[in-house]
Amino acid sequence: MSCLRCGKLMIWLNGSISHTHDNNYYECKNCKIKVIKRSDDTITEIEQ
């Protein structure tokens, strides 16, 4: 997933190819933001 602010690739924090999650957590090392992508494809930025 690309960062909402800078467009760089975000790190998938709870990722595993063999498991599916309802909520996926991502972090951008460049902007230092974290987001949640829910199963309905809504994306929410987590407050630090």
C-alpha positions as CSV (number, residue, x, y, z in Angstrom):
1,M,0.0,0.0,0.0
2,S,1.2,3.5,-0.8
3,C,1.5,6.2,1.9
4,L,-1.5,8.7,1.9
5,R,0.9,11.6,2.3
6,C,4.1,11.0,0.5
7,G,3.2,8.1,-1.8
8,K,6.1,5.8,-0.7
9,L,5.5,2.1,0.0
10,M,4.2,1.4,3.5
11,I,5.2,-1.5,5.8
12,W,2.5,-4.0,6.5
13,L,2.8,-4.5,10.3
14,N,0.5,-7.5,10.8
15,G,1.0,-9.0,7.4
16,S,1.2,-12.6,6.5
17,I,0.5,-14.1,3.1
18,S,-1.0,-17.3,4.7
19,H,-3.4,-15.4,7.0
20,T,-6.1,-12.9,6.3
21,H,-7.1,-10.2,8.8
22,D,-10.2,-8.0,9.0
23,N,-7.9,-5.0,9.8
24,N,-4.5,-4.5,8.2
25,Y,-2.0,-2.2,9.9
26,Y,0.5,-0.2,7.9
27,E,3.3,2.2,8.8
28,C,5.2,4.7,6.6
29,K,8.8,5.0,7.7
30,N,9.2,8.3,5.8
31,C,6.2,10.2,7.2
32,K,6.0,8.2,10.5
33,I,2.2,7.7,10.2
34,K,0.3,4.5,10.8
35,V,-3.0,3.6,9.1
36,I,-5.6,0.8,9.4
37,K,-7.1,-0.6,6.2
38,R,-10.4,-2.4,7.1
39,S,-12.0,-5.2,5.2
40,D,-14.4,-2.8,3.5
41,D,-11.4,-1.0,2.1
42,T,-11.8,2.1,4.3
43,I,-8.5,3.6,5.4
44,T,-8.1,5.4,8.7
45,E,-5.0,7.2,10.0
46,I,-4.1,6.3,13.6
47,E,-3.3,9.3,15.9
48,Q,0.2,9.1,17.4
